[in-house]
């Protein structure tokens, strides 16, 4: 029988085509090129808006991306926050970091963001703005000096099923002693309904993110150092949005992988599409400079029959939007 010889170029093209076809239905990590961190996400209509920190260590504005399918992204620019617009007499040198954006029952979008190691609050009628400071005097919501033992960054807003809103924030200094502050917000989304208090759960360092599932509150957060392989995602649970907290089963649920492909994952957000939960986070891109670069990644977030969060498998996800 005569052997049929397949030219190597044709073979490679065939393999390449098969790979491309297989990946048409898959969202791989990182989800987009470039270096960004600390994502938050909202969906308006059929479009997702992702707001991020620009690496290294922030820029004079946020990074904003628009996508319908997590395959093609368009970078946008918004007018607020900026380092110039969000500087107060107490501000530090830190740039624009770590936004949290939610759409409230009034149809408006609310943002809580770190600039100069202070928490600022903004509002807009649309995801891309125009945005403006929620406070009429254009001051920060939480100043750098309000809670001296707390690094006042990484704010996250949570809107409960009864419509009540809660704000969480806080980190530590020198990679130790993370503190989580929390306060209920009034209907204006900027006034405090009571005094902020510390609610720090076990293993917490920074980047709080609250979710609720079947009546149970899950305060998720980042553990470890944001600059190395110890950075990881953990969680604690409670019957109340303000604690007290019990350390989550399977904590931490997302860590550096054995092969270091996923390295120092953390500072995440969670969203739901087609009854499936997803975790959108950053991972470190190791390099030799005196700063870190980070990439955006997405994976499925799943629970067991008892409501415990399962370990995340950092593999990417199947498409969840129509192509």
Secondary structure, 3 states (H helix, E strand, C coil): CCCCCCCHHHHHHHHHHHHHHHHCCEECCCCCCCCEEEEEEEEECCEEEEEEEECCCCECECEEEEECCCCCEEEECCCCCECCCCCCCCCCCCCEEEEEEEECCCCCEEEEEEECCEEEEEEECCCCCCCEECCCCCCCCECCCCCCCCECCCCEEEECCCCCEEEEECECECCECCCCEEEEECCCCCCECCCCEECCCCCCCEEEEEEEECCEEEEEEEECCCCCCCCEEEEEEECCCCCCCEECCCCCCECCCCCCCCCCCEEEEEEEECCEEEEEEEEEECCCCCCCEEEEEEEEECECCCCCECCCCCCCEECCCCC
